[in-house]
Amino acid sequence: QVHLVESGGGLVQAGGSLRLSCAASGAIHRINVMGWYRQAPGKQRELVASINWEFNTNYKDSVKGRFTISRDNAKNTVYLRMDSLKPEDTAVYYCLTRTYGNDYWGQGTQVTVSA
């Protein structure tokens, strides 16, 4: 069974940095896209950043220049480096692994940014 384990969330002051990690394990034959979504209280889950198998990246406009997504294919791990964090970034962050036929989600990690 595919399992995604997230880590790196926490409480940080505005302007600070965090680095999220998500390691996928199990019967994963081909990962096409890995990415990060977030969901704030009362809000819908939204895409933050993604990176495909060719290492092309996409970012939500509000995080461009502040967040950096990367992946290590050998480790089946995706990272999200978050700099210059803002209170608006506060949310539960979920990693996504997309294969040929399935999507797999991590358990979520809380990121809280204080003003």
C-alpha positions, 0 to 999 in steps of 0.5 A: 500500500502506498504511504506518504509521510509528511514532516517539517510543519510547525509554528513560525513567526512571519518572515521565517522559514520552514522546510516540508518533506514528504516521502512516498513508499510502497508499490509506486511504479511511476510518479508523474507529479508530486505536489503540495496543497494546503487547506486553511480553516473554512477554506477549500484545499488549494494547490501550492506547488507541484513538480512533475517527472521532468522537474517542471514546476508550478506555483500558486501566484501568492507563493512565487518567489517565496516557496521552492518545490523540489523532489528526489526521485531516488527517494520518492521524496518531495520538499517544499522550502517556504521562506518569508512566511506570512500569516496567510500561509497558515494552513494544513499542508498536504503532499500529493503523489500522482501516478499513472492511475492514482492520486495519493495524499499525505496525512497533512502537516500544520503550518502556523505563521504568527503575525 
